[in-house]
């Protein structure tokens, strides 16, 4: 993965014809900061991301995410060879909690309220006749229930 500075140069500065010096002066930082970012010698900090975002009209989060993805890609190789701790954990702000064995997945079912069914039928009535479908409730083999549209020439599921 390319350094965020390369992306900054190729996707913002070059197409707009902006020099690193002009960008630095426009966002109120030293030119060395921008030059180091472009050369891949410096990371895009939160402060720089806010300034770049304001200048280019891009959410600052975009630059932060770009830097984060780059940092993760660089660090991924250092995780090779680390043995994973056995077990499953639920990580919360106040610490990790060990979970029991993996539960079997249960199908999720939802009850469709009569009001929703009525609104769906009213919306379906507005469609052209050639596109109109009948609403039917279907229960699949895994226990999942759904409301589906069925044409008159389709067999029921």
BAGUVO-156236 format. One record per residue: x, y, z of N, C-alpha, C, O in turn; residue in three letters; residue number from 1. Coordinates in nm, 4 decimals, m for minus. Example, Ala and Ser with C-alpha at 12.3 -4.5 7.8 and 13.67 -1.06 7.14 Angstrom:
nc1 / nc2 / nc3 / cac1 / cac2 / cac3 / cc1 / cc2 / cc3 / oc1 / oc2 / oc3 / aa / i
1.3190 / m0.5690 / 0.7800 / 1.2300 / m0.4500 / 0.7800 / 1.3200 / m0.3300 / 0.7800 / 1.4236 / m0.3319 / 0.8465 / ALA / 1
1.2850 / m0.2250 / 0.7080 / 1.3670 / m0.1060 / 0.7140 / 1.2900 / 0.0030 / 0.7870 / 1.3409 / 0.1138 / 0.8039 / SER / 2
//
This chain:
nc1 / nc2 / nc3 / cac1 / cac2 / cac3 / cc1 / cc2 / cc3 / oc1 / oc2 / oc3 / aa / i
0.0850 / m0.1183 / 0.0000 / 0.0000 / 0.0000 / 0.0000 / 0.0893 / 0.1243 / 0.0000 / 0.1930 / 0.1283 / 0.0661 / UNK / 1
0.0466 / 0.2243 / m0.0752 / 0.1232 / 0.3481 / m0.0859 / 0.1069 / 0.4346 / 0.0387 / 0.0049 / 0.4293 / 0.1074 / UNK / 2
0.2084 / 0.5131 / 0.0657 / 0.2039 / 0.6082 / 0.1771 / 0.0987 / 0.7151 / 0.1456 / 0.0814 / 0.7523 / 0.0295 / UNK / 3
0.0281 / 0.7648 / 0.2483 / m0.0731 / 0.8688 / 0.2252 / m0.0177 / 0.9938 / 0.1570 / m0.0914 / 1.0648 / 0.0885 / UNK / 4
0.1108 / 1.0210 / 0.1751 / 0.1713 / 1.1365 / 0.1093 / 0.1706 / 1.1238 / m0.0417 / 0.1524 / 1.2224 / m0.1130 / UNK / 5
0.1906 / 1.0012 / m0.0908 / 0.1862 / 0.9777 / m0.2347 / 0.0448 / 1.0030 / m0.2873 / 0.0263 / 1.0625 / m0.3935 / UNK / 6
m0.0543 / 0.9568 / m0.2110 / m0.1941 / 0.9810 / m0.2488 / m0.2242 / 1.1307 / m0.2474 / m0.2908 / 1.1817 / m0.3375 / UNK / 7
m0.1755 / 1.2005 / m0.1461 / m0.1956 / 1.3455 / m0.1379 / m0.1393 / 1.4144 / m0.2616 / m0.2037 / 1.5016 / m0.3198 / UNK / 8
m0.0207 / 1.3753 / m0.3008 / 0.0438 / 1.4377 / m0.4166 / m0.0286 / 1.4026 / m0.5461 / m0.0589 / 1.4905 / m0.6267 / UNK / 9
m0.0564 / 1.2719 / m0.5661 / m0.1125 / 1.2269 / m0.6939 / m0.2599 / 1.2613 / m0.7118 / m0.3040 / 1.2854 / m0.8242 / UNK / 10
m0.3363 / 1.2641 / m0.6038 / m0.4804 / 1.2859 / m0.6175 / m0.5250 / 1.4282 / m0.5875 / m0.6363 / 1.4673 / m0.6226 / UNK / 11
m0.4388 / 1.5053 / m0.5228 / m0.4793 / 1.6410 / m0.4871 / m0.3856 / 1.7466 / m0.5470 / m0.4293 / 1.8329 / m0.6231 / UNK / 12
m0.2579 / 1.7393 / m0.5126 / m0.1669 / 1.8460 / m0.5528 / m0.1430 / 1.8501 / m0.7033 / m0.1602 / 1.9550 / m0.7653 / UNK / 13
m0.1035 / 1.7374 / m0.7632 / m0.0721 / 1.7361 / m0.9065 / m0.1919 / 1.7754 / m0.9935 / m0.1777 / 1.8623 / m1.0795 / UNK / 14
m0.3112 / 1.7133 / m0.9737 / m0.4235 / 1.7509 / m1.0610 / m0.4643 / 1.8985 / m1.0474 / m0.5107 / 1.9594 / m1.1438 / UNK / 15
m0.4469 / 1.9548 / m0.9283 / m0.4872 / 2.0942 / m0.9069 / m0.3742 / 2.1924 / m0.9327 / m0.3956 / 2.3136 / m0.9299 / UNK / 16
m0.2543 / 2.1416 / m0.9578 / m0.1407 / 2.2293 / m0.9844 / m0.0948 / 2.3071 / m0.8625 / m0.0494 / 2.4208 / m0.8745 / UNK / 17
m0.1063 / 2.2466 / m0.7458 / m0.0678 / 2.3131 / m0.6211 / 0.0690 / 2.2596 / m0.5786 / 0.0923 / 2.1387 / m0.5796 / UNK / 18
0.1569 / 2.3485 / m0.5422 / 0.2890 / 2.3078 / m0.4942 / 0.2816 / 2.2787 / m0.3437 / 0.1932 / 2.3301 / m0.2752 / UNK / 19
0.3734 / 2.1973 / m0.2926 / 0.3764 / 2.1747 / m0.1477 / 0.3944 / 2.3051 / m0.0693 / 0.3383 / 2.3213 / 0.0391 / UNK / 20
0.4723 / 2.3970 / m0.1245 / 0.4929 / 2.5262 / m0.0588 / 0.3611 / 2.6034 / m0.0473 / 0.3278 / 2.6559 / 0.0590 / UNK / 21
0.2867 / 2.6095 / m0.1583 / 0.1587 / 2.6823 / m0.1558 / 0.0596 / 2.6165 / m0.0605 / m0.0123 / 2.6853 / 0.0121 / UNK / 22
0.0558 / 2.4833 / m0.0607 / m0.0347 / 2.4125 / 0.0306 / 0.0019 / 2.4430 / 0.1752 / m0.0851 / 2.4720 / 0.2573 / UNK / 23
0.1299 / 2.4364 / 0.2055 / 0.1750 / 2.4622 / 0.3421 / 0.1354 / 2.6023 / 0.3872 / 0.0840 / 2.6199 / 0.4976 / UNK / 24
0.1591 / 2.7013 / 0.3027 / 0.1228 / 2.8390 / 0.3377 / m0.0283 / 2.8543 / 0.3526 / m0.0752 / 2.9272 / 0.4400 / UNK / 25
m0.1043 / 2.7857 / 0.2675 / m0.2506 / 2.7982 / 0.2713 / m0.3111 / 2.7364 / 0.3969 / m0.4113 / 2.7862 / 0.4482 / UNK / 26
m0.2513 / 2.6283 / 0.4467 / m0.3095 / 2.5620 / 0.5645 / m0.2384 / 2.6004 / 0.6940 / m0.2758 / 2.5543 / 0.8019 / UNK / 27
m0.1366 / 2.6842 / 0.6831 / m0.0719 / 2.7374 / 0.8029 / 0.0254 / 2.6429 / 0.8708 / 0.0335 / 2.6409 / 0.9936 / UNK / 28
0.0993 / 2.5647 / 0.7937 / 0.2032 / 2.4776 / 0.8504 / 0.3338 / 2.5050 / 0.7777 / 0.3358 / 2.5751 / 0.6765 / UNK / 29
0.4422 / 2.4499 / 0.8291 / 0.5709 / 2.4658 / 0.7623 / 0.5760 / 2.3778 / 0.6383 / 0.5140 / 2.2716 / 0.6325 / UNK / 30
0.6501 / 2.4238 / 0.5411 / 0.6599 / 2.3494 / 0.4161 / 0.7275 / 2.2143 / 0.4384 / 0.6986 / 2.1182 / 0.3671 / UNK / 31
0.8166 / 2.2065 / 0.5361 / 0.8846 / 2.0788 / 0.5619 / 0.7859 / 1.9704 / 0.6025 / 0.8059 / 1.8536 / 0.5693 / UNK / 32
0.6791 / 2.0071 / 0.6742 / 0.5791 / 1.9069 / 0.7135 / 0.5153 / 1.8449 / 0.5896 / 0.5053 / 1.7226 / 0.5799 / UNK / 33
0.4724 / 1.9273 / 0.4956 / 0.4084 / 1.8773 / 0.3741 / 0.5085 / 1.7979 / 0.2901 / 0.4749 / 1.6916 / 0.2378 / UNK / 34
0.6301 / 1.8485 / 0.2772 / 0.7322 / 1.7782 / 0.1981 / 0.7641 / 1.6424 / 0.2577 / 0.7803 / 1.5449 / 0.1843 / UNK / 35
0.7733 / 1.6347 / 0.3898 / 0.8011 / 1.5065 / 0.4547 / 0.6848 / 1.4093 / 0.4381 / 0.7065 / 1.2894 / 0.4204 / UNK / 36
0.5622 / 1.4596 / 0.4434 / 0.4455 / 1.3727 / 0.4217 / 0.4485 / 1.3186 / 0.2792 / 0.4283 / 1.1990 / 0.2582 / UNK / 37
0.4731 / 1.4039 / 0.1828 / 0.4756 / 1.3617 / 0.0425 / 0.5859 / 1.2591 / 0.0168 / 0.5668 / 1.1660 / m0.0615 / UNK / 38
0.7008 / 1.2755 / 0.0821 / 0.8116 / 1.1801 / 0.0644 / 0.7936 / 1.0528 / 0.1448 / 0.8740 / 0.9605 / 0.1320 / UNK / 39
0.6899 / 1.0452 / 0.2278 / 0.6662 / 0.9255 / 0.3077 / 0.7486 / 0.9202 / 0.4340 / 0.7639 / 0.8132 / 0.4929 / UNK / 40
0.8022 / 1.0328 / 0.4772 / 0.8865 / 1.0389 / 0.5964 / 0.8086 / 1.0814 / 0.7204 / 0.8617 / 1.0787 / 0.8315 / UNK / 41
0.6828 / 1.1206 / 0.7014 / 0.6034 / 1.1706 / 0.8138 / 0.4585 / 1.1264 / 0.7952 / 0.4092 / 1.1170 / 0.6828 / UNK / 42
0.3918 / 1.0996 / 0.9057 / 0.2511 / 1.0582 / 0.9013 / 0.1592 / 1.1801 / 0.8974 / 0.1980 / 1.2906 / 0.9352 / UNK / 43
0.0373 / 1.1572 / 0.8510 / m0.0644 / 1.2621 / 0.8549 / m0.1277 / 1.2568 / 0.9934 / m0.1958 / 1.1600 / 1.0271 / UNK / 44
m0.1056 / 1.3600 / 1.0732 / m0.1611 / 1.3663 / 1.2085 / m0.3044 / 1.4181 / 1.2028 / m0.3526 / 1.4603 / 1.0977 / UNK / 45
m0.3712 / 1.4143 / 1.3170 / m0.5086 / 1.4660 / 1.3236 / m0.5120 / 1.6144 / 1.2882 / m0.6015 / 1.6594 / 1.2167 / UNK / 46
m0.4150 / 1.6899 / 1.3381 / m0.4085 / 1.8329 / 1.3083 / m0.3936 / 1.8567 / 1.1583 / m0.4628 / 1.9402 / 1.1001 / UNK / 47
m0.3026 / 1.7820 / 1.0972 / m0.2814 / 1.7974 / 0.9529 / m0.4055 / 1.7543 / 0.8756 / m0.4423 / 1.8178 / 0.7768 / UNK / 48
m0.4704 / 1.6466 / 0.9201 / m0.5912 / 1.5979 / 0.8523 / m0.7019 / 1.7026 / 0.8558 / m0.7724 / 1.7224 / 0.7568 / UNK / 49
m0.7168 / 1.7693 / 0.9694 / m0.8192 / 1.8740 / 0.9805 / m0.7874 / 1.9889 / 0.8843 / m0.8770 / 2.0410 / 0.8178 / UNK / 50
m0.6623 / 2.0274 / 0.8774 / m0.6226 / 2.1374 / 0.7898 / m0.6386 / 2.0987 / 0.6417 / m0.6886 / 2.1773 / 0.5613 / UNK / 51
m0.5954 / 1.9763 / 0.6072 / m0.6105 / 1.9305 / 0.4683 / m0.7580 / 1.9180 / 0.4307 / m0.7986 / 1.9556 / 0.3207 / UNK / 52
m0.8368 / 1.8650 / 0.5228 / m0.9797 / 1.8502 / 0.4976 / m1.0481 / 1.9833 / 0.4727 / m1.1305 / 1.9962 / 0.3822 / UNK / 53
m1.0132 / 2.0823 / 0.5542 / m1.0728 / 2.2153 / 0.5366 / m1.0301 / 2.2769 / 0.4035 / m1.1109 / 2.3411 / 0.3364 / UNK / 54
m0.9048 / 2.2581 / 0.3653 / m0.8534 / 2.3176 / 0.2423 / m0.9141 / 2.2527 / 0.1181 / m0.9548 / 2.3221 / 0.0249 / UNK / 55
m0.9201 / 2.1188 / 0.1170 / m0.9672 / 2.0483 / m0.0025 / m1.1171 / 2.0194 / m0.0002 / m1.1707 / 1.9688 / m0.0987 / UNK / 56
m1.1857 / 2.0502 / 0.1095 / m1.3292 / 2.0229 / 0.1178 / m1.3600 / 1.8748 / 0.1316 / m1.4623 / 1.8262 / 0.0833 / UNK / 57
m1.2700 / 1.8042 / 0.1980 / m1.2841 / 1.6602 / 0.2204 / m1.2965 / 1.6397 / 0.3710 / m1.2302 / 1.7105 / 0.4468 / UNK / 58
m1.3782 / 1.5463 / 0.4169 / m1.3841 / 1.5222 / 0.5614 / m1.2455 / 1.4834 / 0.6147 / m1.1780 / 1.4006 / 0.5535 / UNK / 59
m1.2021 / 1.5407 / 0.7258 / m1.0711 / 1.5062 / 0.7825 / m1.0565 / 1.3567 / 0.8084 / m0.9465 / 1.3017 / 0.8038 / UNK / 60
m1.1687 / 1.2926 / 0.8353 / m1.1676 / 1.1481 / 0.8622 / m1.1091 / 1.0715 / 0.7432 / m1.0485 / 0.9659 / 0.7611 / UNK / 61
m1.1269 / 1.1238 / 0.6236 / m1.0750 / 1.0564 / 0.5044 / m0.9235 / 1.0441 / 0.5125 / m0.8679 / 0.9381 / 0.4837 / UNK / 62
m0.8561 / 1.1531 / 0.5520 / m0.7106 / 1.1504 / 0.5638 / m0.6659 / 1.0634 / 0.6808 / m0.5656 / 0.9927 / 0.6713 / UNK / 63
m0.7400 / 1.0684 / 0.7909 / m0.7074 / 0.9843 / 0.9067 / m0.7222 / 0.8368 / 0.8709 / m0.6367 / 0.7557 / 0.9066 / UNK / 64
m0.8304 / 0.8010 / 0.8005 / m0.8505 / 0.6619 / 0.7594 / m0.7418 / 0.6173 / 0.6624 / m0.6946 / 0.5038 / 0.6698 / UNK / 65
m0.7022 / 0.7052 / 0.5723 / m0.5956 / 0.6737 / 0.4777 / m0.4662 / 0.6415 / 0.5527 / m0.3979 / 0.5441 / 0.5208 / UNK / 66
m0.4333 / 0.7229 / 0.6514 / m0.3127 / 0.6998 / 0.7312 / m0.3271 / 0.5725 / 0.8148 / m0.2318 / 0.4955 / 0.8271 / UNK / 67
m0.4447 / 0.5501 / 0.8718 / m0.4676 / 0.4301 / 0.9531 / m0.4540 / 0.3020 / 0.8720 / m0.3927 / 0.2056 / 0.9178 / UNK / 68
m0.5115 / 0.3004 / 0.7501 / m0.4991 / 0.1814 / 0.6649 / m0.3529 / 0.1568 / 0.6284 / m0.3081 / 0.0422 / 0.6238 / UNK / 69
m0.2789 / 0.2642 / 0.6024 / m0.1367 / 0.2493 / 0.5708 / m0.0610 / 0.1931 / 0.6917 / 0.0190 / 0.1006 / 0.6776 / UNK / 70
m0.0862 / 0.2488 / 0.8091 / m0.0188 / 0.2017 / 0.9301 / m0.0495 / 0.0553 / 0.9587 / 0.0396 / m0.0209 / 0.9963 / UNK / 71
m0.1756 / 0.0159 / 0.9411 / m0.2122 / m0.1251 / 0.9625 / m0.1433 / m0.2164 / 0.8624 / m0.0965 / m0.3244 / 0.8983 / UNK / 72
m0.1371 / m0.1736 / 0.7384 / m0.0701 / m0.2556 / 0.6364 / 0.0778 / m0.2715 / 0.6699 / 0.1345 / m0.3788 / 0.6492 / UNK / 73
0.1412 / m0.1657 / 0.7217 / 0.2821 / m0.1733 / 0.7583 / 0.3031 / m0.2620 / 0.8805 / 0.4052 / m0.3299 / 0.8914 / UNK / 74
0.2072 / m0.2618 / 0.9721 / 0.2201 / m0.3383 / 1.0959 / 0.1763 / m0.4829 / 1.0823 / 0.2096 / m0.5653 / 1.1675 / UNK / 75
0.1029 / m0.5152 / 0.9780 / 0.0496 / m0.6515 / 0.9638 / 0.1608 / m0.7551 / 0.9591 / 0.1444 / m0.8652 / 1.0117 / UNK / 76
0.2721 / m0.7227 / 0.8980 / 0.3807 / m0.8194 / 0.8886 / 0.4418 / m0.8481 / 1.0250 / 0.4942 / m0.9575 / 1.0462 / UNK / 77
0.4366 / m0.7542 / 1.1173 / 0.4930 / m0.7781 / 1.2497 / 0.4041 / m0.8687 / 1.3336 / 0.4490 / m0.9203 / 1.4359 / UNK / 78
0.2778 / m0.8897 / 1.2927 / 0.1886 / m0.9789 / 1.3664 / 0.2087 / m1.1246 / 1.3278 / 0.1596 / m1.2141 / 1.3965 / UNK / 79
0.2809 / m1.1494 / 1.2179 / 0.3104 / m1.2876 / 1.1789 / 0.3960 / m1.3515 / 1.2869 / 0.4908 / m1.2904 / 1.3362 / UNK / 80
0.3629 / m1.4725 / 1.3230 / 0.4411 / m1.5430 / 1.4239 / 0.3906 / m1.5232 / 1.5651 / 0.4393 / m1.5891 / 1.6570 / UNK / 81
0.2945 / m1.4343 / 1.5855 / 0.2373 / m1.4176 / 1.7188 / 0.1270 / m1.5209 / 1.7360 / 0.0350 / m1.5303 / 1.6548 / UNK / 82
0.1379 / m1.5972 / 1.8423 / 0.0390 / m1.7027 / 1.8684 / m0.0872 / m1.6403 / 1.9260 / m0.0815 / m1.5585 / 2.0178 / UNK / 83
m0.2005 / m1.6801 / 1.8710 / m0.3281 / m1.6252 / 1.9170 / m0.3682 / m1.6914 / 2.0474 / m0.3555 / m1.8129 / 2.0628 / UNK / 84
m0.4161 / m1.6120 / 2.1401 / m0.4611 / m1.6639 / 2.2690 / m0.5878 / m1.7451 / 2.2485 / m0.6786 / m1.7002 / 2.1786 / UNK / 85
m0.5962 / m1.8648 / 2.3083 / m0.7152 / m1.9474 / 2.2880 / m0.8371 / m1.8861 / 2.3563 / m0.8258 / m1.8204 / 2.4598 / UNK / 86
m0.9507 / m1.9083 / 2.2978 / m1.0752 / m1.8607 / 2.3560 / m1.1311 / m1.7404 / 2.2831 / m1.0667 / m1.6818 / 2.1960 / UNK / 87
m1.2522 / m1.7055 / 2.3209 / m1.3196 / m1.5894 / 2.2624 / m1.3435 / m1.4882 / 2.3728 / m1.3696 / m1.5243 / 2.4875 / UNK / 88
m1.3342 / m1.3605 / 2.3365 / m1.3469 / m1.2549 / 2.4362 / m1.4381 / m1.1447 / 2.3850 / m1.4482 / m1.1195 / 2.2649 / UNK / 89
m1.5024 / m1.0816 / 2.4775 / m1.5841 / m0.9651 / 2.4495 / m1.5076 / m0.8478 / 2.5089 / m1.4912 / m0.8406 / 2.6307 / UNK / 90
m1.4609 / m0.7564 / 2.4260 / m1.3802 / m0.6452 / 2.4722 / m1.4704 / m0.5249 / 2.4927 / m1.5405 / m0.4807 / 2.4017 / UNK / 91
m1.4669 / m0.4732 / 2.6146 / m1.5476 / m0.3565 / 2.6503 / m1.4554 / m0.2485 / 2.7041 / m1.3384 / m0.2756 / 2.7311 / UNK / 92
m1.5055 / m0.1266 / 2.7203 / m1.4183 / m0.0188 / 2.7695 / m1.3515 / m0.0495 / 2.9033 / m1.2403 / m0.0033 / 2.9288 / UNK / 93
m1.4183 / m0.1274 / 2.9895 / m1.3595 / m0.1547 / 3.1207 / m1.2808 / m0.2856 / 3.1240 / m1.2423 / m0.3309 / 3.2318 / UNK / 94
m1.2562 / m0.3470 / 3.0088 / m1.1743 / m0.4680 / 3.0056 / m1.2351 / m0.5766 / 2.9206 / m1.3433 / m0.5605 / 2.8642 / UNK / 95
m1.1637 / m0.6886 / 2.9119 / m1.2095 / m0.8020 / 2.8316 / m1.2780 / m0.9044 / 2.9212 / m1.2395 / m0.9236 / 3.0365 / UNK / 96
m1.3786 / m0.9688 / 2.8673 / m1.4512 / m1.0718 / 2.9395 / m1.4500 / m1.1974 / 2.8538 / m1.4821 / m1.1921 / 2.7350 / UNK / 97
m1.4134 / m1.3096 / 2.9130 / m1.4079 / m1.4347 / 2.8397 / m1.5495 / m1.4853 / 2.8140 / m1.6341 / m1.4852 / 2.9034 / UNK / 98
m1.5736 / m1.5284 / 2.6909 / m1.7036 / m1.5832 / 2.6538 / m1.6952 / m1.7347 / 2.6547 / m1.5872 / m1.7928 / 2.6444 / UNK / 99
m1.8085 / m1.7961 / 2.6668 / m1.8137 / m1.9418 / 2.6650 / m1.7976 / m1.9956 / 2.5242 / m1.7508 / m1.9241 / 2.4356 / UNK / 100
m1.8358 / m2.1210 / 2.5024 / m1.8240 / m2.1796 / 2.3692 / m1.9116 / m2.1064 / 2.2688 / m2.0078 / m2.0392 / 2.3061 / UNK / 101
m1.8780 / m2.1199 / 2.1430 / m1.9518 / m2.0533 / 2.0361 / m2.0933 / m2.1115 / 2.0308 / m2.1099 / m2.2318 / 2.0108 / UNK / 102
m2.1954 / m2.0268 / 2.0484 / m2.3325 / m2.0777 / 2.0412 / m2.3724 / m2.1063 / 1.8970 / m2.3227 / m2.0436 / 1.8034 / UNK / 103
m2.4628 / m2.2015 / 1.8812 / m2.5150 / m2.2313 / 1.7478 / m2.5994 / m2.1128 / 1.7019 / m2.6735 / m2.0541 / 1.7807 / UNK / 104
m2.5878 / m2.0787 / 1.5761 / m2.6623 / m1.9650 / 1.5216 / m2.8108 / m1.9963 / 1.5173 / m2.8520 / m2.1016 / 1.4687 / UNK / 105
m2.8904 / m1.9038 / 1.5685 / m3.0346 / m1.9197 / 1.5644 / m3.0895 / m1.8285 / 1.4556 / m3.0450 / m1.7145 / 1.4428 / UNK / 106
m3.1848 / m1.8765 / 1.3774 / m3.2406 / m1.7892 / 1.2742 / m3.3152 / m1.6720 / 1.3381 / m3.3803 / m1.6866 / 1.4415 / UNK / 107
m3.3043 / m1.5592 / 1.2760 / m3.3717 / m1.4394 / 1.3241 / m3.5078 / m1.4293 / 1.2568 / m3.5185 / m1.4357 / 1.1343 / UNK / 108
m3.6089 / m1.4137 / 1.3361 / m3.7434 / m1.3974 / 1.2799 / m3.8011 / m1.2664 / 1.3334 / m3.7740 / m1.2262 / 1.4465 / UNK / 109
m3.8792 / m1.2026 / 1.2514 / m3.9421 / m1.0779 / 1.2892 / m4.0899 / m1.0876 / 1.2560 / m4.1283 / m1.1394 / 1.1512 / UNK / 110
m4.1710 / m1.0377 / 1.3460 / m4.3144 / m1.0342 / 1.3217 / m4.3463 / m0.9084 / 1.2432 / m4.3016 / m0.7992 / 1.2784 / UNK / 111
m4.4237 / m0.9240 / 1.1368 / m4.4608 / m0.8091 / 1.0546 / m4.5920 / m0.7542 / 1.1076 / m4.6935 / m0.8237 / 1.1119 / UNK / 112
m4.5875 / m0.6295 / 1.1472 / m4.7060 / m0.5647 / 1.2023 / m4.8108 / m0.5454 / 1.0934 / m4.7761 / m0.5225 / 0.9775 / UNK / 113
m4.9374 / m0.5544 / 1.1292 / m5.0439 / m0.5357 / 1.0291 / m5.0360 / m0.4005 / 0.9579 / m5.0669 / m0.3920 / 0.8390 / UNK / 114
m4.9956 / m0.2956 / 1.0280 / m4.9851 / m0.1639 / 0.9658 / m4.8802 / m0.1622 / 0.8555 / m4.9014 / m0.1020 / 0.7502 / UNK / 115
m4.7667 / m0.2282 / 0.8793 / m4.6616 / m0.2350 / 0.7784 / m4.7089 / m0.3159 / 0.6587 / m4.6853 / m0.2780 / 0.5440 / UNK / 116
m4.7756 / m0.4273 / 0.6857 / m4.8282 / m0.5101 / 0.5772 / m4.9274 / m0.4291 / 0.4924 / m4.9292 / m0.4411 / 0.3699 / UNK / 117
m5.0092 / m0.3473 / 0.5582 / m5.1075 / m0.2642 / 0.4874 / m5.0372 / m0.1595 / 0.4001 / m5.0785 / m0.1357 / 0.2866 / UNK / 118
m4.9296 / m0.0959 / 0.4535 / m4.8555 / 0.0030 / 0.3762 / m4.7859 / m0.0610 / 0.2564 / m4.7816 / m0.0020 / 0.1485 / UNK / 119
m4.7315 / m0.1811 / 0.2747 / m4.6665 / m0.2516 / 0.1641 / m4.7681 / m0.2833 / 0.0553 / m4.7402 / m0.2656 / m0.0633 / UNK / 120
m4.8850 / m0.3298 / 0.0949 / m4.9894 / m0.3613 / m0.0036 / m5.0359 / m0.2357 / m0.0759 / m5.0625 / m0.2396 / m0.1960 / UNK / 121
m5.0460 / m0.1231 / m0.0029 / m5.0881 / 0.0028 / m0.0658 / m4.9833 / 0.0487 / m0.1667 / m5.0180 / 0.0955 / m0.2752 / UNK / 122
m4.8557 / 0.0357 / m0.1317 / m4.7489 / 0.0729 / m0.2246 / m4.7502 / m0.0189 / m0.3457 / m4.7313 / 0.0265 / m0.4585 / UNK / 123
m4.7724 / m0.1483 / m0.3228 / m4.7749 / m0.2446 / m0.4327 / m4.8907 / m0.2154 / m0.5279 / m4.8801 / m0.2405 / m0.6480 / UNK / 124
m5.0011 / m0.1627 / m0.4750 / m5.1164 / m0.1322 / m0.5591 / m5.0873 / m0.0175 / m0.6559 / m5.1560 / m0.0042 / m0.7571 / UNK / 125
m4.9880 / 0.0645 / m0.6270 / m4.9535 / 0.1771 / m0.7128 / m4.8663 / 0.1366 / m0.8318 / m4.8493 / 0.2147 / m0.9254 / UNK / 126
m4.8111 / 0.0154 / m0.8290 / m4.7232 / m0.0287 / m0.9382 / m4.8070 / m0.0703 / m1.0581 / m4.9224 / m0.1100 / m1.0419 / UNK / 127
m4.7503 / m0.0619 / m1.1787 / m4.8233 / m0.1052 / m1.2982 / m4.8610 / m0.2539 / m1.2876 / m4.7939 / m0.3316 / m1.2198 / UNK / 128
m4.9667 / m0.2903 / m1.3542 / m5.0196 / m0.4277 / m1.3470 / m4.9155 / m0.5318 / m1.3864 / m4.9089 / m0.6386 / m1.3256 / UNK / 129
m4.8342 / m0.5020 / m1.4874 / m4.7362 / m0.6007 / m1.5336 / m4.6272 / m0.6262 / m1.4306 / m4.5605 / m0.7296 / m1.4348 / UNK / 130
m4.6084 / m0.5310 / m1.3367 / m4.5060 / m0.5479 / m1.2332 / m4.5641 / m0.5910 / m1.0993 / m4.4892 / m0.6190 / m1.0058 / UNK / 131
m4.6947 / m0.5968 / m1.0888 / m4.7597 / m0.6235 / m0.9614 / m4.7337 / m0.7660 / m0.9144 / m4.7329 / m0.8599 / m0.9940 / UNK / 132
m4.7127 / m0.7804 / m0.7858 / m4.6878 / m0.9108 / m0.7256 / m4.7760 / m0.9251 / m0.6022 / m4.8080 / m0.8265 / m0.5358 / UNK / 133
m4.8143 / m1.0463 / m0.5729 / m4.8891 / m1.0746 / m0.4509 / m4.7896 / m1.0923 / m0.3366 / m4.6826 / m1.1502 / m0.3554 / UNK / 134
m4.8245 / m1.0428 / m0.2193 / m4.7387 / m1.0598 / m0.1030 / m4.7773 / m1.1878 / m0.0306 / m4.8945 / m1.2100 / m0.0005 / UNK / 135
m4.6802 / m1.2703 / m0.0033 / m4.7050 / m1.3939 / 0.0708 / m4.6001 / m1.4065 / 0.1806 / m4.4882 / m1.3571 / 0.1665 / UNK / 136
m4.6365 / m1.4721 / 0.2888 / m4.5426 / m1.5016 / 0.3966 / m4.4819 / m1.6374 / 0.3692 / m4.5529 / m1.7321 / 0.3353 / UNK / 137
m4.3508 / m1.6473 / 0.3836 / m4.2793 / m1.7708 / 0.3551 / m4.1936 / m1.8065 / 0.4752 / m4.1300 / m1.7194 / 0.5346 / UNK / 138
m4.1917 / m1.9343 / 0.5112 / m4.0997 / m1.9810 / 0.6135 / m4.0035 / m2.0766 / 0.5462 / m4.0445 / m2.1781 / 0.4899 / UNK / 139
m3.8722 / m2.0431 / 0.5524 / m3.7708 / m2.1237 / 0.4868 / m3.7298 / m2.2418 / 0.5745 / m3.7672 / m2.2500 / 0.6914 / UNK / 140
m3.6525 / m2.3327 / 0.5161 / m3.6115 / m2.4539 / 0.5864 / m3.5366 / m2.4251 / 0.7161 / m3.5464 / m2.5022 / 0.8115 / UNK / 141
m3.4626 / m2.3161 / 0.7204 / m3.3859 / m2.2844 / 0.8415 / m3.4700 / m2.2117 / 0.9462 / m3.4170 / m2.1708 / 1.0495 / UNK / 142
m3.5998 / m2.1948 / 0.9216 / m3.6896 / m2.1317 / 1.0170 / m3.7067 / m1.9824 / 0.9966 / m3.7853 / m1.9196 / 1.0677 / UNK / 143
m3.6363 / m1.9244 / 0.9026 / m3.6473 / m1.7815 / 0.8755 / m3.7798 / m1.7527 / 0.8066 / m3.8219 / m1.8252 / 0.7165 / UNK / 144
m3.8443 / m1.6462 / 0.8503 / m3.9711 / m1.6061 / 0.7908 / m3.9505 / m1.4774 / 0.7130 / m3.8715 / m1.3916 / 0.7525 / UNK / 145
m4.0220 / m1.4645 / 0.6021 / m4.0081 / m1.3455 / 0.5197 / m4.1381 / m1.3166 / 0.4483 / m4.2229 / m1.4042 / 0.4311 / UNK / 146
m4.1520 / m1.1918 / 0.4070 / m4.2624 / m1.1524 / 0.3194 / m4.2003 / m1.1320 / 0.1836 / m4.1051 / m1.0552 / 0.1698 / UNK / 147
m4.2523 / m1.1993 / 0.0831 / m4.1973 / m1.1887 / m0.0513 / m4.3085 / m1.1561 / m0.1483 / m4.4264 / m1.1788 / m0.1211 / UNK / 148
m4.2686 / m1.1024 / m0.2619 / m4.3640 / m1.0767 / m0.3693 / m4.3627 / m1.1933 / m0.4650 / m4.2555 / m1.2417 / m0.5016 / UNK / 149
m4.4792 / m1.2399 / m0.5067 / m4.4890 / m1.3539 / m0.5945 / m4.5804 / m1.3171 / m0.7102 / m4.6925 / m1.2706 / m0.6895 / UNK / 150
m4.5319 / m1.3381 / m0.8328 / m4.6157 / m1.3176 / m0.9490 / m4.7179 / m1.4292 / m0.9574 / m4.7004 / m1.5354 / m0.8977 / UNK / 151
m4.8240 / m1.4048 / m1.0312 / m4.9288 / m1.5058 / m1.0442 / m4.8752 / m1.6325 / m1.1119 / m4.9253 / m1.7419 / m1.0859 / UNK / 152
m4.7729 / m1.6188 / m1.1991 / m4.7228 / m1.7363 / m1.2692 / m4.6068 / m1.8053 / m1.1966 / m4.5548 / m1.9052 / m1.2463 / UNK / 153
m4.5651 / m1.7543 / m1.0798 / m4.4583 / m1.8179 / m1.0026 / m4.5173 / m1.9181 / m0.9050 / m4.6236 / m1.8935 / m0.8481 / UNK / 154
m4.4496 / m2.0314 / m0.8845 / m4.4967 / m2.1234 / m0.7806 / m4.4580 / m2.0685 / m0.6436 / m4.3589 / m1.9965 / m0.6320 / UNK / 155
m4.5340 / m2.1009 / m0.5410 / m4.5055 / m2.0553 / m0.4056 / m4.3803 / m2.1270 / m0.3538 / m4.3561 / m2.2430 / m0.3874 / UNK / 156
m4.3016 / m2.0575 / m0.2722 / m4.1777 / m2.1163 / m0.2184 / m4.2070 / m2.2125 / m0.1063 / m4.1148 / m2.2710 / m0.0494 / UNK / 157
//
